[in-house]
Amino acid sequence: MNQTNNPQLRGNAQKLRREMTKEERRLWYDFLKRLPITVNRQKVIGHSIVDFYCASAKLAIELDGSQHYEDAGLESDRERDHALSQLGITVVRYSNEDVNRNFDGVCEDLLRRLDLTGIK
């Protein structure tokens, strides 16, 4: 199966792009969209939709709300992260609280992970 083209999820991904959370909007419009590399929003990969994906770095960026810290959410995230790691993709997670309270720190961490230090 083509890992980035799951037609069953495409419509849902489009809807999620239109209805981004305020934290996703902030990270996208105030940082990721301005980077000199391609980052996709709500990217379908296999059986998952990741919040943001940088193919050149094989990095999935997830912003987690409170549901991700409940038992079911934690287990689901572990399974998704494992499946993505089998495709050679690293998943990095930030809480919505991280984005709201430490936006610069999140951006600096991403610059390091994307090997773009010196750019902001």
BALOBA-1460 file (C-alpha; in Angstrom, 3 decimals):
// residues 120
<rec num="1" residu="m" x="0.000" y="0.000" z="0.000"/>
<rec num="2" residu="n" x="1.161" y="3.527" z="-0.741"/>
<rec num="3" residu="q" x="1.983" y="4.842" z="2.712"/>
<rec num="4" residu="t" x="0.860" y="8.409" z="1.969"/>
<rec num="5" residu="n" x="-2.298" y="7.873" z="-0.048"/>
<rec num="6" residu="n" x="-5.063" y="6.168" z="1.903"/>
<rec num="7" residu="p" x="-8.234" y="7.293" z="0.078"/>
<rec num="8" residu="q" x="-10.411" y="6.336" z="3.035"/>
<rec num="9" residu="l" x="-8.680" y="8.951" z="5.178"/>
<rec num="10" residu="r" x="-8.211" y="11.699" z="2.587"/>
<rec num="11" residu="g" x="-11.594" y="13.356" z="3.234"/>
<rec num="12" residu="n" x="-11.053" y="13.329" z="6.972"/>
<rec num="13" residu="a" x="-7.594" y="14.871" z="6.550"/>
<rec num="14" residu="q" x="-9.069" y="17.674" z="4.428"/>
<rec num="15" residu="k" x="-11.669" y="18.348" z="7.109"/>
<rec num="16" residu="l" x="-8.989" y="18.420" z="9.806"/>
<rec num="17" residu="r" x="-6.985" y="20.947" z="7.740"/>
<rec num="18" residu="r" x="-10.039" y="23.213" z="7.595"/>
<rec num="19" residu="e" x="-10.766" y="22.795" z="11.313"/>
<rec num="20" residu="m" x="-7.324" y="23.036" z="12.916"/>
<rec num="21" residu="t" x="-7.143" y="23.630" z="16.655"/>
<rec num="22" residu="k" x="-5.903" y="27.033" z="17.794"/>
<rec num="23" residu="e" x="-2.579" y="25.439" z="18.770"/>
<rec num="24" residu="e" x="-2.224" y="23.822" z="15.340"/>
<rec num="25" residu="r" x="-3.061" y="27.142" z="13.650"/>
<rec num="26" residu="r" x="-0.471" y="28.969" z="15.733"/>
<rec num="27" residu="l" x="2.294" y="26.455" z="15.060"/>
<rec num="28" residu="w" x="1.439" y="26.355" z="11.343"/>
<rec num="29" residu="y" x="0.974" y="30.051" z="10.581"/>
<rec num="30" residu="d" x="3.550" y="31.457" z="13.007"/>
<rec num="31" residu="f" x="6.316" y="28.922" z="12.382"/>
<rec num="32" residu="l" x="6.053" y="25.795" z="10.221"/>
<rec num="33" residu="k" x="4.619" y="27.457" z="7.103"/>
<rec num="34" residu="r" x="7.572" y="29.887" z="7.027"/>
<rec num="35" residu="l" x="10.304" y="27.239" z="7.100"/>
<rec num="36" residu="p" x="12.496" y="26.794" z="4.005"/>
<rec num="37" residu="i" x="11.482" y="23.111" z="3.802"/>
<rec num="38" residu="t" x="8.146" y="21.497" z="3.001"/>
<rec num="39" residu="v" x="5.915" y="20.635" z="5.941"/>
<rec num="40" residu="n" x="2.449" y="19.200" z="5.291"/>
<rec num="41" residu="r" x="-0.608" y="19.652" z="7.491"/>
<rec num="42" residu="q" x="-2.853" y="16.723" z="8.434"/>
<rec num="43" residu="k" x="-0.860" y="14.266" z="6.337"/>
<rec num="44" residu="v" x="-2.220" y="10.787" z="5.653"/>
<rec num="45" residu="i" x="0.446" y="8.163" z="6.261"/>
<rec num="46" residu="g" x="-0.697" y="4.555" z="6.160"/>
<rec num="47" residu="h" x="-3.667" y="4.215" z="8.491"/>
<rec num="48" residu="s" x="-2.973" y="7.470" z="10.326"/>
<rec num="49" residu="i" x="-3.313" y="11.191" z="9.896"/>
<rec num="50" residu="v" x="-0.475" y="13.103" z="11.516"/>
<rec num="51" residu="d" x="-0.856" y="16.764" z="12.471"/>
<rec num="52" residu="f" x="2.262" y="17.868" z="10.562"/>
<rec num="53" residu="y" x="4.804" y="15.959" z="8.515"/>
<rec num="54" residu="c" x="8.207" y="16.835" z="7.089"/>
<rec num="55" residu="a" x="9.137" y="14.178" z="4.532"/>
<rec num="56" residu="s" x="12.738" y="15.358" z="4.110"/>
<rec num="57" residu="a" x="13.348" y="14.776" z="7.826"/>
<rec num="58" residu="k" x="10.920" y="11.827" z="8.117"/>
<rec num="59" residu="l" x="9.466" y="13.677" z="11.119"/>
<rec num="60" residu="a" x="5.836" y="13.633" z="12.234"/>
<rec num="61" residu="i" x="4.815" y="16.432" z="14.601"/>
<rec num="62" residu="e" x="1.839" y="15.799" z="16.853"/>
<rec num="63" residu="l" x="0.091" y="18.321" z="19.101"/>
<rec num="64" residu="d" x="-1.702" y="16.567" z="21.912"/>
<rec num="65" residu="g" x="-4.782" y="17.738" z="23.767"/>
<rec num="66" residu="s" x="-5.997" y="16.292" z="27.058"/>
<rec num="67" residu="q" x="-7.535" y="13.161" z="25.458"/>
<rec num="68" residu="h" x="-4.026" y="11.976" z="24.590"/>
<rec num="69" residu="y" x="-3.151" y="11.692" z="28.278"/>
<rec num="70" residu="e" x="-5.964" y="9.304" z="29.187"/>
<rec num="71" residu="d" x="-5.265" y="5.554" z="29.100"/>
<rec num="72" residu="a" x="-7.029" y="4.933" z="25.777"/>
<rec num="73" residu="g" x="-5.312" y="7.902" z="24.154"/>
<rec num="74" residu="l" x="-1.888" y="6.884" z="25.441"/>
<rec num="75" residu="e" x="-2.311" y="3.342" z="24.110"/>
<rec num="76" residu="s" x="-3.575" y="4.554" z="20.735"/>
<rec num="77" residu="d" x="-0.623" y="6.952" z="20.451"/>
<rec num="78" residu="r" x="1.836" y="4.165" z="21.304"/>
<rec num="79" residu="e" x="0.385" y="1.969" z="18.560"/>
<rec num="80" residu="r" x="0.436" y="4.806" z="15.985"/>
<rec num="81" residu="d" x="3.980" y="5.818" z="16.918"/>
<rec num="82" residu="h" x="5.133" y="2.211" z="16.562"/>
<rec num="83" residu="a" x="3.472" y="1.841" z="13.142"/>
<rec num="84" residu="l" x="5.056" y="5.091" z="11.953"/>
<rec num="85" residu="s" x="8.461" y="4.065" z="13.297"/>
<rec num="86" residu="q" x="8.192" y="0.897" z="11.180"/>
<rec num="87" residu="l" x="8.084" y="3.252" z="8.182"/>
<rec num="88" residu="g" x="11.229" y="5.026" z="9.404"/>
<rec num="89" residu="i" x="9.294" y="8.041" z="10.684"/>
<rec num="90" residu="t" x="10.138" y="9.699" z="13.992"/>
<rec num="91" residu="v" x="7.182" y="11.095" z="15.932"/>
<rec num="92" residu="v" x="7.649" y="14.092" z="18.195"/>
<rec num="93" residu="r" x="4.823" y="15.143" z="20.489"/>
<rec num="94" residu="y" x="4.100" y="18.449" z="22.174"/>
<rec num="95" residu="s" x="1.159" y="19.164" z="24.397"/>
<rec num="96" residu="n" x="-1.184" y="22.007" z="23.561"/>
<rec num="97" residu="e" x="0.051" y="23.497" z="26.834"/>
<rec num="98" residu="d" x="3.637" y="23.446" z="25.452"/>
<rec num="99" residu="v" x="2.501" y="25.441" z="22.422"/>
<rec num="100" residu="n" x="0.552" y="27.914" z="24.553"/>
<rec num="101" residu="r" x="3.149" y="28.462" z="27.285"/>
<rec num="102" residu="n" x="6.494" y="27.730" z="25.626"/>
<rec num="103" residu="f" x="6.017" y="28.428" z="21.923"/>
<rec num="104" residu="d" x="9.619" y="29.579" z="21.412"/>
<rec num="105" residu="g" x="10.911" y="26.414" z="23.097"/>
<rec num="106" residu="v" x="8.776" y="24.218" z="20.839"/>
<rec num="107" residu="c" x="10.036" y="26.089" z="17.763"/>
<rec num="108" residu="e" x="13.672" y="25.832" z="18.889"/>
<rec num="109" residu="d" x="13.276" y="22.102" z="19.522"/>
<rec num="110" residu="l" x="11.804" y="21.630" z="16.053"/>
<rec num="111" residu="l" x="14.612" y="23.630" z="14.441"/>
<rec num="112" residu="r" x="17.118" y="21.275" z="16.092"/>
<rec num="113" residu="r" x="15.204" y="18.175" z="15.021"/>
<rec num="114" residu="l" x="14.881" y="19.468" z="11.460"/>
<rec num="115" residu="d" x="18.560" y="20.467" z="11.458"/>
<rec num="116" residu="l" x="17.651" y="24.086" z="10.734"/>
<rec num="117" residu="t" x="19.348" y="25.812" z="13.637"/>
<rec num="118" residu="g" x="20.154" y="29.397" z="12.817"/>
<rec num="119" residu="i" x="16.768" y="29.916" z="11.097"/>
<rec num="120" residu="k" x="13.739" y="31.428" z="12.738"/>
